[in-house]
Amino acid sequence: MEPVTLTTDRLLLRTVRPDDTEAVYRAAQDPDTQRWISQFPSPYLREHAEGFTGRMVPEGWACDSMYTFGLFLPGGELTGVLGITMRALGVGEVGFWAVREHRGRGYVTEATLAAARWAFTALSVDRLEWRAEVGNAASRAVAERAGFTVEGTLRSGVNNKGVRRDCWVGSLLPSDLGLPSTAPYLPARG
């Protein structure tokens, strides 16, 4: 799929490109980001940012396996990154991080809702999952503000830099946003 651009009241969500490498690199120097984002090497080097913006992001879009958006203010400043990784037919997983100086302003929640609506309508996703290592309260707060139902804790659910750790898992369904599903859903009773 060709990358798409989404807009919200305050943000432009577009794919990160090689000309965003410096902004990604600078933002990724934050120790909290490196601590909680399991895919981030630590230390995070310029070559990691170059590989991300120049290879990983375009390949994800081209293969319809991962759809990555940079979250930009109207003036072009990067506020965070959000990706939806396809896990199975009709199931995607959202992941996100915020640039330190833009945390606490609701940008990632706003972007998560826009990306979820897009995934439900354009990608025929019927279940959007969120996972975060237990203790990552900021990620959990974003997920809950976006309407995710936290379903529980997965033991040894994530690998963070070679260490298995427990993680929270949650889901958002199209019906949570007033949208139709592509497949019928029959919830369990009792």
Secondary structure, DSSP 8 states (H G I E B T S, - for coil): -----EE-SS-EEE---GGGHHHHHHHTT-HHHHHH-TTS-SS--HHHHHHIIIIIHHHHHHTTSEEEEEEE-TTS-EEEEEEEEEEETTEEEEEEEE-GGGTTSSHHHHHHHHHHHHHHHHS--SEEEEEEETT-HHHHHHHHHTT-EEEEEEEEEEEETTEEEEEEEEEE-GGGGT---SS-------
